[in-house]
Amino acid sequence: MKILLKIRYIGTHYCGYQVQPNGVTVQQRLNEASLAVFGYACDVVGCSRTDSGVHANLFCATVAKKGTNYLATDIPVERIPHALSAHLPADIAVFDARWVSEEFHARYDVIEKEYLYRFYTGRIRDPFEEERAYHLPTLGSEEAFLRMSEAAKTLCGKQDFAAYMAQGSKVVDTVRTVYRSEMLREGDLLIYRVSADGFLYNMVRILAGTLAAVGQGKLSPEDVPRITQGRDRTKAGATAPACGLYLNRVVYPHDLT
């Protein structure tokens, strides 16, 4: 058996989730905390490879002794979140832990992921939204919201999303099924919510950038289905900044989250 963790983090000061040589990552901090708590090096396998500056409301990762598929500990599972969080910086927290089978894989067993992209539309910047949302006052009108909402709906279903994949990506199969694609409004915040069976590299940020272009009148809502069908990255909008992106929900077959 190994442990499945539920984690929240603010990604502003990290070079993404996965360990890399050129900067501090979320996985590195989780590795360090696991060593401190369990007394031996662990493999902390995440559900996704979030990019530099991306946040997570719900991120899942398994912990097992390094080189194995199991974890041995006398710590009661309900105390593990507190124990790990005590060894983590203030911008990363473990809020749940449970035992899962040795065969369970945090990344490959995911059947659905949901992301949020937050636009802050207030006329004056809000210091509490710095690095937490994309400040874009030009999206503040009701007309912009309605245009973006109309365009977002066209992205639902099983489609080829090659137009919304970062250029240079080596992924061959670019067909994904989007279960939900909608715009929400909370005061000066516009929130794009999208869930799917999987996402291409930078897909959500490019979708967000394309919807922003629709809200600004640079594209029409009717342009979005044509962009999708055309599969040409150069026709879609710019890649929106990482600061507005949040991994919001991860779904496994047996309701582990």
C-alpha positions, 0 to 999 in steps of 0.5 A, a space after each residue: 500500500 502507498 499513500 495518496 495525498 491531496 494538496 493545495 499550493 500557490 505556484 508563484 514561487 515554483 518552477 512548476 510541479 516536477 523536479 528540475 535542475 534549474 529551480 525549486 519545484 513543488 515536488 522537490 518540497 514534497 520530497 523533502 517533507 516526506 524524507 523528514 516525516 518518514 525517515 527515508 527517501 520517497 517517490 512523490 508521483 503527481 497527477 499532473 505536471 503543472 507549469 511554472 506559476 500555476 496554482 492548484 486547489 486540488 492536486 493529488 500525489 502518491 507517496 511510496 518509499 523510493 524505488 518501491 511501490 509501498 510505504 511503511 510508517 507507524 504514523 496514523 494516516 489521519 495525522 499524515 497531512 499535519 505531519 507533512 504540512 509542518 515541514 512544508 512552506 506556507 504556500 504548500 499544504 497537504 489537507 488529506 491522506 489515504 491508503 491506496 493500492 500499490 497498483 494505483 497511479 496518481 497520473 495514469 488513473 485520472 479520468 477527468 481533470 478540471 481547471 479554472 482560469 481567473 481574469 480580474 477585470 477591475 479598472 484598477 489592479 488589486 494587490 490581492 489578485 497579483 500573481 493569482 489572476 490575469 488583470 484584463 480590465 477590457 473584459 469588464 463589460 457584460 457584452 464581453 462576458 456574454 461573448 466569451 460565454 457563447 464561445 466557451 460553449 462551442 468547445 464542449 464535446 470530443 474534438 481535435 484541439 490541435 489549434 490550442 496546443 503549444 507549438 513544438 509539442 510532440 503529441 500526435 493524438 490531439 483529440 480530447 473530450 471536453 465535458 464542461 466549458 463555461 464562463 462564470 462571473 463573481 464581481 470583477 472576476 471572470 472565471 473560465 471553468 473547463 473539464 476534460 478527459 485530458 489536456 494538451 500542453 498549454 491547452 487551457 491557457 491557450 483556450 483562455 487567451 482565445 476567449 479573452 480575444 473574443 471578449 475584447 472583440 478581436 475574434 467573434 464567438 463564431 470564429 472559435 468553432 472554425 479555429 477548432 476545426 482548422 487545427 492551426 495554432 496561429 489562428 487561436 489566441 495568445 497563451 494566457 499568463 500562468 498566474 491565472 491558472 488553477 488545477 481545480 479538481 481531479 477525478 479517479 474511477 473509485 471516487 478517491 477525491 
